[in-house]
Amino acid sequence: QIDDLAEVDYSLSSSPAVFQPFIDLDLKGVVFPAGNYTDSPYVAASFTIPDQSDSMLYLAFSEYFFQTSSFAYYTAGAFNMTIAEETCSYFNINTEIFGSIIPEVAKYSVTPYPVMLKLMSTEIPVISLQRDSFMVQIQGSMEVLAILPDSTIQSLFTLNIVANTSIFLNIFDQKLMGSLCLNR
C-alpha cells in the first residue's frame, strides 16, 4: 500500500544474477488503484543501467513505473480537486477578478461573489523520461463556479487546459531537489 489511493506490486521479472561482487535483481513494479488490481494499458520495456561499481546500491525507475502510477492515480480520481471558497477568498479570487478578464462574466455578475474552482484531469497524464529530466503532459478542465448569496452554485465558465511541463531533478546538500518548468 502506497497510500489510500494506490498500491504497488513488485515482483522479480527474471532470476537474480549472482556475481562475485554483486547481485542483480530485476523487479517489475506496477502501481494500481488501491483494492482494484487491474491490468495496465502499458507494456513494460526492458532497460539497462550503465555499468558502474563505485556505489553500494543502484536503483532505477522506468517509464513503465511512472506510467502505471499515473494510470492508478487517475483511475482513483487523485487529479480531480475542488478549490473551496475559503482558499479562493484567501487569495481574493472572486467574480470581479474574472469579470475584468472575461466580459461575459462581468455582464452576468455585477456584484462580486466568491468563487469555487473545480479542477479535473480529463485524460491520464502522460509521463516520459528524458536523459536529464522527465516530461509530464496533463489534459484537464477547470470549471469556475460562483457562490451566490443563497448558497446555490452557478457555473460561470469552463476552461480546457493542456499543460506540458519538464521536471529536472538534482541532488543538493544530500537532498533530492526538483525544478518545474512549464513548457506550454
CNS distance restraints for C-alpha pairs under 8 A (distance, minus, plus):
assign (resid   1 and name CA) (resid   6 and name CA) 6.42 0.50 0.50
assign (resid   1 and name CA) (resid   7 and name CA) 4.27 0.50 0.50
assign (resid   1 and name CA) (resid   8 and name CA) 6.36 0.50 0.50
assign (resid   1 and name CA) (resid  34 and name CA) 7.26 0.50 0.50
assign (resid   2 and name CA) (resid   6 and name CA) 5.59 0.50 0.50
assign (resid   2 and name CA) (resid   7 and name CA) 5.08 0.50 0.50
assign (resid   2 and name CA) (resid   8 and name CA) 6.68 0.50 0.50
assign (resid   3 and name CA) (resid   7 and name CA) 7.04 0.50 0.50
assign (resid   4 and name CA) (resid  34 and name CA) 6.60 0.50 0.50
assign (resid   5 and name CA) (resid  33 and name CA) 5.84 0.50 0.50
assign (resid   5 and name CA) (resid  34 and name CA) 5.15 0.50 0.50
assign (resid   5 and name CA) (resid  72 and name CA) 7.81 0.50 0.50
assign (resid   5 and name CA) (resid  73 and name CA) 6.62 0.50 0.50
assign (resid   5 and name CA) (resid  76 and name CA) 5.94 0.50 0.50
assign (resid   5 and name CA) (resid  78 and name CA) 7.52 0.50 0.50
assign (resid   6 and name CA) (resid  31 and name CA) 6.64 0.50 0.50
assign (resid   6 and name CA) (resid  32 and name CA) 5.64 0.50 0.50
assign (resid   6 and name CA) (resid  33 and name CA) 4.47 0.50 0.50
assign (resid   6 and name CA) (resid  34 and name CA) 4.34 0.50 0.50
assign (resid   6 and name CA) (resid  69 and name CA) 7.95 0.50 0.50
assign (resid   6 and name CA) (resid  72 and name CA) 6.29 0.50 0.50
assign (resid   6 and name CA) (resid  73 and name CA) 6.66 0.50 0.50
assign (resid   6 and name CA) (resid  76 and name CA) 7.68 0.50 0.50
assign (resid   7 and name CA) (resid  31 and name CA) 5.67 0.50 0.50
assign (resid   7 and name CA) (resid  32 and name CA) 5.55 0.50 0.50
assign (resid   7 and name CA) (resid  33 and name CA) 6.20 0.50 0.50
assign (resid   7 and name CA) (resid  34 and name CA) 5.19 0.50 0.50
assign (resid   7 and name CA) (resid  35 and name CA) 7.76 0.50 0.50
assign (resid   8 and name CA) (resid  29 and name CA) 6.56 0.50 0.50
assign (resid   8 and name CA) (resid  30 and name CA) 5.57 0.50 0.50
assign (resid   8 and name CA) (resid  31 and name CA) 4.31 0.50 0.50
assign (resid   8 and name CA) (resid  32 and name CA) 6.31 0.50 0.50
assign (resid   9 and name CA) (resid  28 and name CA) 7.93 0.50 0.50
assign (resid   9 and name CA) (resid  29 and name CA) 5.63 0.50 0.50
assign (resid   9 and name CA) (resid  30 and name CA) 5.20 0.50 0.50
assign (resid   9 and name CA) (resid  31 and name CA) 6.34 0.50 0.50
assign (resid   9 and name CA) (resid  32 and name CA) 7.94 0.50 0.50
assign (resid  10 and name CA) (resid  27 and name CA) 6.07 0.50 0.50
assign (resid  10 and name CA) (resid  28 and name CA) 5.34 0.50 0.50
assign (resid  10 and name CA) (resid  29 and name CA) 4.19 0.50 0.50
assign (resid  10 and name CA) (resid  30 and name CA) 6.28 0.50 0.50
assign (resid  11 and name CA) (resid  27 and name CA) 5.28 0.50 0.50
assign (resid  11 and name CA) (resid  28 and name CA) 5.47 0.50 0.50
assign (resid  11 and name CA) (resid  29 and name CA) 6.74 0.50 0.50
assign (resid  12 and name CA) (resid  16 and name CA) 7.88 0.50 0.50
assign (resid  12 and name CA) (resid  25 and name CA) 7.10 0.50 0.50
assign (resid  12 and name CA) (resid  26 and name CA) 5.70 0.50 0.50
assign (resid  12 and name CA) (resid  27 and name CA) 4.41 0.50 0.50
assign (resid  12 and name CA) (resid  28 and name CA) 6.11 0.50 0.50
assign (resid  13 and name CA) (resid  26 and name CA) 5.66 0.50 0.50
assign (resid  13 and name CA) (resid  27 and name CA) 5.39 0.50 0.50
assign (resid  13 and name CA) (resid  28 and name CA) 5.59 0.50 0.50
assign (resid  14 and name CA) (resid  25 and name CA) 7.79 0.50 0.50
assign (resid  14 and name CA) (resid  26 and name CA) 6.15 0.50 0.50
assign (resid  14 and name CA) (resid  27 and name CA) 7.76 0.50 0.50
assign (resid  15 and name CA) (resid  25 and name CA) 7.51 0.50 0.50
assign (resid  15 and name CA) (resid  26 and name CA) 7.78 0.50 0.50
assign (resid  16 and name CA) (resid  23 and name CA) 6.82 0.50 0.50
assign (resid  16 and name CA) (resid  24 and name CA) 5.70 0.50 0.50
assign (resid  16 and name CA) (resid  25 and name CA) 4.96 0.50 0.50
assign (resid  16 and name CA) (resid  26 and name CA) 6.99 0.50 0.50
assign (resid  17 and name CA) (resid  23 and name CA) 5.72 0.50 0.50
assign (resid  17 and name CA) (resid  24 and name CA) 5.01 0.50 0.50
assign (resid  17 and name CA) (resid  25 and name CA) 6.75 0.50 0.50
assign (resid  18 and name CA) (resid  22 and name CA) 6.37 0.50 0.50
assign (resid  18 and name CA) (resid  23 and name CA) 4.53 0.50 0.50
assign (resid  18 and name CA) (resid  24 and name CA) 6.41 0.50 0.50
assign (resid  19 and name CA) (resid  23 and name CA) 5.91 0.50 0.50
assign (resid  29 and name CA) (resid  65 and name CA) 6.01 0.50 0.50
assign (resid  30 and name CA) (resid  40 and name CA) 7.96 0.50 0.50
assign (resid  30 and name CA) (resid  64 and name CA) 7.79 0.50 0.50
assign (resid  30 and name CA) (resid  65 and name CA) 6.00 0.50 0.50
assign (resid  30 and name CA) (resid  68 and name CA) 6.03 0.50 0.50
assign (resid  30 and name CA) (resid  69 and name CA) 7.56 0.50 0.50
assign (resid  31 and name CA) (resid  65 and name CA) 6.88 0.50 0.50
assign (resid  31 and name CA) (resid  68 and name CA) 5.20 0.50 0.50
assign (resid  31 and name CA) (resid  69 and name CA) 5.03 0.50 0.50
assign (resid  31 and name CA) (resid  72 and name CA) 6.21 0.50 0.50
assign (resid  32 and name CA) (resid  36 and name CA) 6.89 0.50 0.50
assign (resid  32 and name CA) (resid  37 and name CA) 5.81 0.50 0.50
assign (resid  32 and name CA) (resid  38 and name CA) 6.63 0.50 0.50
assign (resid  32 and name CA) (resid  40 and name CA) 7.81 0.50 0.50
assign (resid  32 and name CA) (resid  68 and name CA) 6.68 0.50 0.50
assign (resid  32 and name CA) (resid  69 and name CA) 6.82 0.50 0.50
assign (resid  32 and name CA) (resid  71 and name CA) 7.36 0.50 0.50
assign (resid  32 and name CA) (resid  72 and name CA) 4.56 0.50 0.50
assign (resid  32 and name CA) (resid  73 and name CA) 7.82 0.50 0.50
assign (resid  33 and name CA) (resid  37 and name CA) 6.61 0.50 0.50
assign (resid  33 and name CA) (resid  38 and name CA) 7.79 0.50 0.50
assign (resid  33 and name CA) (resid  72 and name CA) 4.61 0.50 0.50
assign (resid  33 and name CA) (resid  73 and name CA) 6.61 0.50 0.50
assign (resid  33 and name CA) (resid  75 and name CA) 6.65 0.50 0.50
assign (resid  33 and name CA) (resid  76 and name CA) 5.85 0.50 0.50
assign (resid  34 and name CA) (resid  76 and name CA) 7.88 0.50 0.50
assign (resid  40 and name CA) (resid  68 and name CA) 6.41 0.50 0.50
assign (resid  40 and name CA) (resid  71 and name CA) 7.68 0.50 0.50
assign (resid  42 and name CA) (resid  64 and name CA) 6.91 0.50 0.50
assign (resid  42 and name CA) (resid  67 and name CA) 7.27 0.50 0.50
assign (resid  42 and name CA) (resid  68 and name CA) 7.23 0.50 0.50
assign (resid  43 and name CA) (resid  64 and name CA) 7.09 0.50 0.50
assign (resid  44 and name CA) (resid  64 and name CA) 5.40 0.50 0.50
assign (resid  45 and name CA) (resid  64 and name CA) 7.30 0.50 0.50
assign (resid  47 and name CA) (resid  62 and name CA) 7.70 0.50 0.50
assign (resid  49 and name CA) (resid  60 and name CA) 7.37 0.50 0.50
assign (resid  61 and name CA) (resid  65 and name CA) 6.35 0.50 0.50
assign (resid  61 and name CA) (resid  66 and name CA) 7.80 0.50 0.50
assign (resid  62 and name CA) (resid  66 and name CA) 6.94 0.50 0.50
assign (resid  62 and name CA) (resid 129 and name CA) 7.89 0.50 0.50
assign (resid  63 and name CA) (resid  67 and name CA) 5.98 0.50 0.50
assign (resid  63 and name CA) (resid 127 and name CA) 7.10 0.50 0.50
assign (resid  63 and name CA) (resid 128 and name CA) 6.06 0.50 0.50
assign (resid  63 and name CA) (resid 129 and name CA) 6.04 0.50 0.50
assign (resid  64 and name CA) (resid  68 and name CA) 6.05 0.50 0.50
assign (resid  65 and name CA) (resid  69 and name CA) 6.17 0.50 0.50
assign (resid  66 and name CA) (resid  70 and name CA) 6.12 0.50 0.50
assign (resid  66 and name CA) (resid 127 and name CA) 6.51 0.50 0.50
assign (resid  67 and name CA) (resid  71 and name CA) 6.17 0.50 0.50
assign (resid  67 and name CA) (resid 126 and name CA) 6.90 0.50 0.50
assign (resid  67 and name CA) (resid 127 and name CA) 6.06 0.50 0.50
assign (resid  68 and name CA) (resid  72 and name CA) 6.03 0.50 0.50
assign (resid  69 and name CA) (resid  73 and name CA) 6.18 0.50 0.50
assign (resid  70 and name CA) (resid  74 and name CA) 5.97 0.50 0.50
assign (resid  70 and name CA) (resid 124 and name CA) 6.51 0.50 0.50
assign (resid  70 and name CA) (resid 125 and name CA) 6.05 0.50 0.50
assign (resid  70 and name CA) (resid 126 and name CA) 7.40 0.50 0.50
assign (resid  70 and name CA) (resid 127 and name CA) 7.65 0.50 0.50
assign (resid  71 and name CA) (resid  75 and name CA) 6.02 0.50 0.50
assign (resid  71 and name CA) (resid 124 and name CA) 5.90 0.50 0.50
assign (resid  71 and name CA) (resid 125 and name CA) 7.59 0.50 0.50
assign (resid  72 and name CA) (resid  76 and name CA) 6.16 0.50 0.50
assign (resid  73 and name CA) (resid  77 and name CA) 6.21 0.50 0.50
assign (resid  73 and name CA) (resid  78 and name CA) 5.24 0.50 0.50
assign (resid  73 and name CA) (resid  79 and name CA) 7.06 0.50 0.50
assign (resid  74 and name CA) (resid  78 and name CA) 5.84 0.50 0.50
assign (resid  74 and name CA) (resid  79 and name CA) 5.96 0.50 0.50
assign (resid  74 and name CA) (resid 121 and name CA) 7.53 0.50 0.50
assign (resid  74 and name CA) (resid 123 and name CA) 7.84 0.50 0.50
assign (resid  74 and name CA) (resid 124 and name CA) 5.83 0.50 0.50
assign (resid  74 and name CA) (resid 125 and name CA) 7.63 0.50 0.50
assign (resid  79 and name CA) (resid 119 and name CA) 7.75 0.50 0.50
assign (resid  79 and name CA) (resid 120 and name CA) 6.19 0.50 0.50
assign (resid  79 and name CA) (resid 121 and name CA) 5.55 0.50 0.50
assign (resid  80 and name CA) (resid 118 and name CA) 7.53 0.50 0.50
assign (resid  80 and name CA) (resid 119 and name CA) 5.54 0.50 0.50
assign (resid  80 and name CA) (resid 120 and name CA) 4.29 0.50 0.50
assign (resid  80 and name CA) (resid 121 and name CA) 6.03 0.50 0.50
assign (resid  81 and name CA) (resid 118 and name CA) 5.96 0.50 0.50
assign (resid  81 and name CA) (resid 119 and name CA) 5.27 0.50 0.50
assign (resid  81 and name CA) (resid 120 and name CA) 6.54 0.50 0.50
assign (resid  82 and name CA) (resid 116 and name CA) 7.11 0.50 0.50
assign (resid  82 and name CA) (resid 117 and name CA) 5.66 0.50 0.50
assign (resid  82 and name CA) (resid 118 and name CA) 4.44 0.50 0.50
assign (resid  82 and name CA) (resid 119 and name CA) 6.13 0.50 0.50
assign (resid  83 and name CA) (resid  87 and name CA) 6.44 0.50 0.50
assign (resid  83 and name CA) (resid  88 and name CA) 7.01 0.50 0.50
assign (resid  83 and name CA) (resid 116 and name CA) 5.81 0.50 0.50
assign (resid  83 and name CA) (resid 117 and name CA) 5.01 0.50 0.50
assign (resid  83 and name CA) (resid 118 and name CA) 6.33 0.50 0.50
assign (resid  83 and name CA) (resid 119 and name CA) 7.83 0.50 0.50
assign (resid  84 and name CA) (resid  88 and name CA) 6.42 0.50 0.50
assign (resid  84 and name CA) (resid 115 and name CA) 7.75 0.50 0.50
assign (resid  84 and name CA) (resid 116 and name CA) 5.10 0.50 0.50
assign (resid  84 and name CA) (resid 117 and name CA) 6.77 0.50 0.50
assign (resid  85 and name CA) (resid  89 and name CA) 5.93 0.50 0.50
assign (resid  85 and name CA) (resid 114 and name CA) 6.28 0.50 0.50
assign (resid  85 and name CA) (resid 115 and name CA) 5.78 0.50 0.50
assign (resid  85 and name CA) (resid 116 and name CA) 5.18 0.50 0.50
assign (resid  85 and name CA) (resid 147 and name CA) 7.97 0.50 0.50
assign (resid  86 and name CA) (resid  90 and name CA) 6.24 0.50 0.50
assign (resid  87 and name CA) (resid  91 and name CA) 6.58 0.50 0.50
assign (resid  88 and name CA) (resid  92 and name CA) 5.91 0.50 0.50
assign (resid  88 and name CA) (resid  93 and name CA) 5.02 0.50 0.50
assign (resid  88 and name CA) (resid  94 and name CA) 7.26 0.50 0.50
assign (resid  88 and name CA) (resid 114 and name CA) 7.38 0.50 0.50
assign (resid  88 and name CA) (resid 115 and name CA) 6.59 0.50 0.50
assign (resid  88 and name CA) (resid 116 and name CA) 6.79 0.50 0.50
assign (resid  89 and name CA) (resid  93 and name CA) 5.78 0.50 0.50
assign (resid  89 and name CA) (resid  94 and name CA) 7.24 0.50 0.50
assign (resid  89 and name CA) (resid 114 and name CA) 6.74 0.50 0.50
assign (resid  89 and name CA) (resid 115 and name CA) 7.96 0.50 0.50
assign (resid  93 and name CA) (resid  97 and name CA) 6.23 0.50 0.50
assign (resid  93 and name CA) (resid 114 and name CA) 7.02 0.50 0.50
assign (resid  93 and name CA) (resid 115 and name CA) 6.77 0.50 0.50
assign (resid  94 and name CA) (resid  98 and name CA) 6.92 0.50 0.50
assign (resid  94 and name CA) (resid 112 and name CA) 6.16 0.50 0.50
assign (resid  94 and name CA) (resid 113 and name CA) 5.65 0.50 0.50
assign (resid  94 and name CA) (resid 114 and name CA) 4.63 0.50 0.50
assign (resid  94 and name CA) (resid 115 and name CA) 5.23 0.50 0.50
assign (resid  94 and name CA) (resid 146 and name CA) 7.84 0.50 0.50
assign (resid  95 and name CA) (resid  99 and name CA) 5.87 0.50 0.50
assign (resid  95 and name CA) (resid 105 and name CA) 7.12 0.50 0.50
assign (resid  95 and name CA) (resid 106 and name CA) 7.63 0.50 0.50
assign (resid  95 and name CA) (resid 109 and name CA) 6.77 0.50 0.50
assign (resid  95 and name CA) (resid 111 and name CA) 7.95 0.50 0.50
assign (resid  95 and name CA) (resid 112 and name CA) 5.18 0.50 0.50
assign (resid  95 and name CA) (resid 113 and name CA) 5.38 0.50 0.50
assign (resid  95 and name CA) (resid 114 and name CA) 6.45 0.50 0.50
assign (resid  95 and name CA) (resid 115 and name CA) 6.50 0.50 0.50
assign (resid  95 and name CA) (resid 146 and name CA) 6.79 0.50 0.50
assign (resid  96 and name CA) (resid 100 and name CA) 6.38 0.50 0.50
assign (resid  96 and name CA) (resid 106 and name CA) 6.93 0.50 0.50
assign (resid  96 and name CA) (resid 109 and name CA) 7.67 0.50 0.50
assign (resid  96 and name CA) (resid 110 and name CA) 7.81 0.50 0.50
assign (resid  96 and name CA) (resid 111 and name CA) 7.55 0.50 0.50
assign (resid  96 and name CA) (resid 112 and name CA) 5.02 0.50 0.50
assign (resid  96 and name CA) (resid 113 and name CA) 7.42 0.50 0.50
assign (resid  97 and name CA) (resid 101 and name CA) 6.95 0.50 0.50
assign (resid  98 and name CA) (resid 102 and name CA) 5.82 0.50 0.50
assign (resid  98 and name CA) (resid 105 and name CA) 6.55 0.50 0.50
assign (resid  98 and name CA) (resid 106 and name CA) 7.52 0.50 0.50
assign (resid  99 and name CA) (resid 103 and name CA) 5.59 0.50 0.50
assign (resid  99 and name CA) (resid 104 and name CA) 7.07 0.50 0.50
assign (resid  99 and name CA) (resid 105 and name CA) 4.71 0.50 0.50
assign (resid  99 and name CA) (resid 106 and name CA) 4.01 0.50 0.50
assign (resid  99 and name CA) (resid 107 and name CA) 7.73 0.50 0.50
assign (resid  99 and name CA) (resid 109 and name CA) 7.60 0.50 0.50
assign (resid 100 and name CA) (resid 106 and name CA) 6.80 0.50 0.50
assign (resid 102 and name CA) (resid 106 and name CA) 6.90 0.50 0.50
assign (resid 103 and name CA) (resid 107 and name CA) 6.41 0.50 0.50
assign (resid 104 and name CA) (resid 108 and name CA) 6.30 0.50 0.50
assign (resid 105 and name CA) (resid 109 and name CA) 5.93 0.50 0.50
assign (resid 105 and name CA) (resid 156 and name CA) 6.80 0.50 0.50
assign (resid 106 and name CA) (resid 110 and name CA) 6.07 0.50 0.50
assign (resid 109 and name CA) (resid 113 and name CA) 7.68 0.50 0.50
assign (resid 113 and name CA) (resid 146 and name CA) 6.11 0.50 0.50
assign (resid 113 and name CA) (resid 147 and name CA) 6.14 0.50 0.50
assign (resid 113 and name CA) (resid 148 and name CA) 6.37 0.50 0.50
assign (resid 113 and name CA) (resid 149 and name CA) 7.89 0.50 0.50
assign (resid 114 and name CA) (resid 146 and name CA) 5.98 0.50 0.50
assign (resid 114 and name CA) (resid 147 and name CA) 5.51 0.50 0.50
assign (resid 114 and name CA) (resid 148 and name CA) 7.66 0.50 0.50
assign (resid 115 and name CA) (resid 144 and name CA) 6.73 0.50 0.50
assign (resid 115 and name CA) (resid 145 and name CA) 5.42 0.50 0.50
assign (resid 115 and name CA) (resid 146 and name CA) 4.49 0.50 0.50
assign (resid 115 and name CA) (resid 147 and name CA) 5.61 0.50 0.50
assign (resid 116 and name CA) (resid 144 and name CA) 6.05 0.50 0.50
assign (resid 116 and name CA) (resid 145 and name CA) 5.15 0.50 0.50
assign (resid 116 and name CA) (resid 146 and name CA) 6.46 0.50 0.50
assign (resid 116 and name CA) (resid 147 and name CA) 7.15 0.50 0.50
assign (resid 117 and name CA) (resid 142 and name CA) 6.61 0.50 0.50
assign (resid 117 and name CA) (resid 143 and name CA) 5.78 0.50 0.50
assign (resid 117 and name CA) (resid 144 and name CA) 4.86 0.50 0.50
assign (resid 117 and name CA) (resid 145 and name CA) 6.27 0.50 0.50
assign (resid 118 and name CA) (resid 142 and name CA) 5.48 0.50 0.50
assign (resid 118 and name CA) (resid 143 and name CA) 5.04 0.50 0.50
assign (resid 118 and name CA) (resid 144 and name CA) 6.57 0.50 0.50
assign (resid 118 and name CA) (resid 145 and name CA) 7.87 0.50 0.50
assign (resid 119 and name CA) (resid 140 and name CA) 7.21 0.50 0.50
assign (resid 119 and name CA) (resid 141 and name CA) 5.90 0.50 0.50
assign (resid 119 and name CA) (resid 142 and name CA) 4.55 0.50 0.50
assign (resid 119 and name CA) (resid 143 and name CA) 6.62 0.50 0.50
assign (resid 120 and name CA) (resid 140 and name CA) 5.34 0.50 0.50
assign (resid 120 and name CA) (resid 141 and name CA) 5.35 0.50 0.50
assign (resid 120 and name CA) (resid 142 and name CA) 6.43 0.50 0.50
assign (resid 121 and name CA) (resid 125 and name CA) 7.76 0.50 0.50
assign (resid 121 and name CA) (resid 138 and name CA) 7.10 0.50 0.50
assign (resid 121 and name CA) (resid 139 and name CA) 5.84 0.50 0.50
assign (resid 121 and name CA) (resid 140 and name CA) 4.02 0.50 0.50
assign (resid 121 and name CA) (resid 141 and name CA) 6.49 0.50 0.50
assign (resid 122 and name CA) (resid 139 and name CA) 5.75 0.50 0.50
assign (resid 122 and name CA) (resid 140 and name CA) 4.57 0.50 0.50
assign (resid 122 and name CA) (resid 141 and name CA) 6.83 0.50 0.50
assign (resid 123 and name CA) (resid 138 and name CA) 7.42 0.50 0.50
assign (resid 123 and name CA) (resid 139 and name CA) 5.83 0.50 0.50
assign (resid 123 and name CA) (resid 140 and name CA) 6.91 0.50 0.50
assign (resid 124 and name CA) (resid 138 and name CA) 7.45 0.50 0.50
assign (resid 124 and name CA) (resid 139 and name CA) 7.78 0.50 0.50
assign (resid 125 and name CA) (resid 136 and name CA) 6.74 0.50 0.50
assign (resid 125 and name CA) (resid 137 and name CA) 5.62 0.50 0.50
assign (resid 125 and name CA) (resid 138 and name CA) 4.72 0.50 0.50
assign (resid 125 and name CA) (resid 139 and name CA) 6.83 0.50 0.50
assign (resid 126 and name CA) (resid 135 and name CA) 7.94 0.50 0.50
assign (resid 126 and name CA) (resid 136 and name CA) 5.63 0.50 0.50
assign (resid 126 and name CA) (resid 137 and name CA) 5.09 0.50 0.50
assign (resid 126 and name CA) (resid 138 and name CA) 6.69 0.50 0.50
assign (resid 127 and name CA) (resid 134 and name CA) 6.96 0.50 0.50
assign (resid 127 and name CA) (resid 135 and name CA) 5.64 0.50 0.50
assign (resid 127 and name CA) (resid 136 and name CA) 4.62 0.50 0.50
assign (resid 127 and name CA) (resid 137 and name CA) 6.60 0.50 0.50
assign (resid 128 and name CA) (resid 134 and name CA) 5.66 0.50 0.50
assign (resid 128 and name CA) (resid 135 and name CA) 5.25 0.50 0.50
assign (resid 128 and name CA) (resid 136 and name CA) 6.68 0.50 0.50
assign (resid 129 and name CA) (resid 133 and name CA) 6.40 0.50 0.50
assign (resid 129 and name CA) (resid 134 and name CA) 4.32 0.50 0.50
assign (resid 129 and name CA) (resid 135 and name CA) 6.33 0.50 0.50
assign (resid 130 and name CA) (resid 134 and name CA) 5.13 0.50 0.50
assign (resid 130 and name CA) (resid 135 and name CA) 7.16 0.50 0.50
assign (resid 132 and name CA) (resid 168 and name CA) 6.67 0.50 0.50
assign (resid 132 and name CA) (resid 169 and name CA) 7.76 0.50 0.50
assign (resid 133 and name CA) (resid 166 and name CA) 6.57 0.50 0.50
assign (resid 133 and name CA) (resid 167 and name CA) 5.52 0.50 0.50
assign (resid 133 and name CA) (resid 168 and name CA) 4.57 0.50 0.50
assign (resid 133 and name CA) (resid 169 and name CA) 6.57 0.50 0.50
assign (resid 134 and name CA) (resid 166 and name CA) 5.75 0.50 0.50
assign (resid 134 and name CA) (resid 167 and name CA) 5.41 0.50 0.50
assign (resid 134 and name CA) (resid 168 and name CA) 6.81 0.50 0.50
assign (resid 135 and name CA) (resid 164 and name CA) 7.09 0.50 0.50
assign (resid 135 and name CA) (resid 165 and name CA) 5.66 0.50 0.50
assign (resid 135 and name CA) (resid 166 and name CA) 4.54 0.50 0.50
assign (resid 135 and name CA) (resid 167 and name CA) 6.31 0.50 0.50
assign (resid 136 and name CA) (resid 164 and name CA) 5.82 0.50 0.50
assign (resid 136 and name CA) (resid 165 and name CA) 5.26 0.50 0.50
assign (resid 136 and name CA) (resid 166 and name CA) 6.39 0.50 0.50
assign (resid 136 and name CA) (resid 167 and name CA) 7.79 0.50 0.50
assign (resid 137 and name CA) (resid 162 and name CA) 7.16 0.50 0.50
assign (resid 137 and name CA) (resid 163 and name CA) 5.65 0.50 0.50
assign (resid 137 and name CA) (resid 164 and name CA) 4.45 0.50 0.50
assign (resid 137 and name CA) (resid 165 and name CA) 6.39 0.50 0.50
assign (resid 138 and name CA) (resid 161 and name CA) 7.87 0.50 0.50
assign (resid 138 and name CA) (resid 162 and name CA) 5.74 0.50 0.50
assign (resid 138 and name CA) (resid 163 and name CA) 5.23 0.50 0.50
assign (resid 138 and name CA) (resid 164 and name CA) 6.55 0.50 0.50
assign (resid 139 and name CA) (resid 160 and name CA) 7.65 0.50 0.50
assign (resid 139 and name CA) (resid 161 and name CA) 5.67 0.50 0.50
assign (resid 139 and name CA) (resid 162 and name CA) 4.47 0.50 0.50
assign (resid 139 and name CA) (resid 163 and name CA) 6.49 0.50 0.50
assign (resid 140 and name CA) (resid 160 and name CA) 5.91 0.50 0.50
assign (resid 140 and name CA) (resid 161 and name CA) 5.09 0.50 0.50
assign (resid 140 and name CA) (resid 162 and name CA) 6.45 0.50 0.50
assign (resid 141 and name CA) (resid 158 and name CA) 6.69 0.50 0.50
assign (resid 141 and name CA) (resid 159 and name CA) 5.39 0.50 0.50
assign (resid 141 and name CA) (resid 160 and name CA) 4.30 0.50 0.50
assign (resid 141 and name CA) (resid 161 and name CA) 5.39 0.50 0.50
assign (resid 142 and name CA) (resid 158 and name CA) 5.52 0.50 0.50
assign (resid 142 and name CA) (resid 159 and name CA) 5.14 0.50 0.50
assign (resid 142 and name CA) (resid 160 and name CA) 6.54 0.50 0.50
assign (resid 142 and name CA) (resid 161 and name CA) 7.41 0.50 0.50
assign (resid 143 and name CA) (resid 155 and name CA) 7.15 0.50 0.50
assign (resid 143 and name CA) (resid 156 and name CA) 7.58 0.50 0.50
assign (resid 143 and name CA) (resid 157 and name CA) 5.92 0.50 0.50
assign (resid 143 and name CA) (resid 158 and name CA) 4.23 0.50 0.50
assign (resid 143 and name CA) (resid 159 and name CA) 6.41 0.50 0.50
assign (resid 144 and name CA) (resid 155 and name CA) 6.14 0.50 0.50
assign (resid 144 and name CA) (resid 156 and name CA) 5.63 0.50 0.50
assign (resid 144 and name CA) (resid 157 and name CA) 5.62 0.50 0.50
assign (resid 144 and name CA) (resid 158 and name CA) 6.24 0.50 0.50
assign (resid 145 and name CA) (resid 153 and name CA) 6.21 0.50 0.50
assign (resid 145 and name CA) (resid 154 and name CA) 5.43 0.50 0.50
assign (resid 145 and name CA) (resid 155 and name CA) 4.34 0.50 0.50
assign (resid 145 and name CA) (resid 156 and name CA) 5.45 0.50 0.50
assign (resid 145 and name CA) (resid 157 and name CA) 7.44 0.50 0.50
assign (resid 146 and name CA) (resid 153 and name CA) 5.69 0.50 0.50
assign (resid 146 and name CA) (resid 154 and name CA) 5.13 0.50 0.50
assign (resid 146 and name CA) (resid 155 and name CA) 6.27 0.50 0.50
assign (resid 146 and name CA) (resid 156 and name CA) 6.54 0.50 0.50
assign (resid 147 and name CA) (resid 151 and name CA) 5.96 0.50 0.50
assign (resid 147 and name CA) (resid 152 and name CA) 6.04 0.50 0.50
assign (resid 147 and name CA) (resid 153 and name CA) 4.81 0.50 0.50
assign (resid 147 and name CA) (resid 154 and name CA) 6.55 0.50 0.50
assign (resid 148 and name CA) (resid 152 and name CA) 5.48 0.50 0.50
assign (resid 148 and name CA) (resid 153 and name CA) 6.11 0.50 0.50
assign (resid 148 and name CA) (resid 154 and name CA) 7.22 0.50 0.50
assign (resid 162 and name CA) (resid 184 and name CA) 7.82 0.50 0.50
assign (resid 163 and name CA) (resid 182 and name CA) 7.25 0.50 0.50
assign (resid 163 and name CA) (resid 183 and name CA) 7.50 0.50 0.50
assign (resid 163 and name CA) (resid 184 and name CA) 5.74 0.50 0.50
assign (resid 164 and name CA) (resid 182 and name CA) 6.21 0.50 0.50
assign (resid 164 and name CA) (resid 183 and name CA) 5.34 0.50 0.50
assign (resid 164 and name CA) (resid 184 and name CA) 5.37 0.50 0.50
assign (resid 165 and name CA) (resid 180 and name CA) 6.82 0.50 0.50
assign (resid 165 and name CA) (resid 181 and name CA) 5.51 0.50 0.50
assign (resid 165 and name CA) (resid 182 and name CA) 4.49 0.50 0.50
assign (resid 165 and name CA) (resid 183 and name CA) 5.18 0.50 0.50
assign (resid 165 and name CA) (resid 184 and name CA) 7.19 0.50 0.50
assign (resid 166 and name CA) (resid 180 and name CA) 5.89 0.50 0.50
assign (resid 166 and name CA) (resid 181 and name CA) 5.15 0.50 0.50
assign (resid 166 and name CA) (resid 182 and name CA) 6.57 0.50 0.50
assign (resid 166 and name CA) (resid 183 and name CA) 6.85 0.50 0.50
assign (resid 167 and name CA) (resid 178 and name CA) 6.48 0.50 0.50
assign (resid 167 and name CA) (resid 179 and name CA) 5.66 0.50 0.50
assign (resid 167 and name CA) (resid 180 and name CA) 4.68 0.50 0.50
assign (resid 167 and name CA) (resid 181 and name CA) 6.37 0.50 0.50
assign (resid 168 and name CA) (resid 178 and name CA) 5.48 0.50 0.50
assign (resid 168 and name CA) (resid 179 and name CA) 5.25 0.50 0.50
assign (resid 168 and name CA) (resid 180 and name CA) 6.61 0.50 0.50
assign (resid 169 and name CA) (resid 176 and name CA) 6.84 0.50 0.50
assign (resid 169 and name CA) (resid 177 and name CA) 5.66 0.50 0.50
assign (resid 169 and name CA) (resid 178 and name CA) 4.40 0.50 0.50
assign (resid 169 and name CA) (resid 179 and name CA) 6.58 0.50 0.50
assign (resid 170 and name CA) (resid 176 and name CA) 5.86 0.50 0.50
assign (resid 170 and name CA) (resid 177 and name CA) 5.25 0.50 0.50
assign (resid 170 and name CA) (resid 178 and name CA) 6.26 0.50 0.50
assign (resid 171 and name CA) (resid 175 and name CA) 5.37 0.50 0.50
assign (resid 171 and name CA) (resid 176 and name CA) 4.57 0.50 0.50
assign (resid 171 and name CA) (resid 177 and name CA) 5.86 0.50 0.50
assign (resid 172 and name CA) (resid 176 and name CA) 6.46 0.50 0.50
assign (resid 172 and name CA) (resid 177 and name CA) 6.58 0.50 0.50
